[in-house]
Amino acid sequence: MKISISEARRRLPELVRRVRKGGDAAVRITVHDEVVAELRAALPEPEPGAAAQKLLDLMEKLPKHKGRKRSISSSVKEHLYGRGGVSR
């Protein structure tokens, strides 16, 4: 639905109710027949900690490393730049 900005000011409570009920319905607000804004329902908020839980689930699916464990943090530069250091 397209509506002018002056009409949107007058009918804002009604438009908000319509968007809330309609779900996918959006109201496009125009100025001089050019769409400048869109009024639509807000997306639901994710549960707190949902992102962290998804990361943990992904980590469980990763293959486990076999063999001797190496401490990468003790030799970061070697892992990043190789044994000879930075080549110029």
Secondary structure as the mmCIF struct_conf table of DSSP 4:
data_model
#
loop_
_struct_conf.conf_type_id
_struct_conf.id
_struct_conf.beg_label_comp_id
_struct_conf.beg_label_asym_id
_struct_conf.beg_label_seq_id
_struct_conf.end_label_comp_id
_struct_conf.end_label_asym_id
_struct_conf.end_label_seq_id
STRN STRN1 LYS A 2 SER A 4
HELX_RH_AL_P HELX_RH_AL_P1 ILE A 5 GLY A 22
BEND BEND1 GLY A 23 ASP A 24
STRN STRN2 VAL A 27 VAL A 31
TURN_TY1_P TURN_TY1_P1 HIS A 32 ASP A 33
STRN STRN3 GLU A 34 LEU A 39
HELX_LH_PP_P HELX_LH_PP_P1 ALA A 41 GLU A 47
TURN_TY1_P TURN_TY1_P2 PRO A 48 GLY A 49
HELX_RH_AL_P HELX_RH_AL_P2 ALA A 50 LYS A 61
BEND BEND2 LEU A 62 LEU A 62
HELX_LH_PP_P HELX_LH_PP_P2 PRO A 63 HIS A 65
BEND BEND3 GLY A 67 GLY A 67
BEND BEND4 ILE A 72 ILE A 72
HELX_RH_3T_P HELX_RH_3T_P1 SER A 73 SER A 75
HELX_RH_AL_P HELX_RH_AL_P3 VAL A 76 TYR A 81
TURN_TY1_P TURN_TY1_P3 ARG A 83 GLY A 84
#
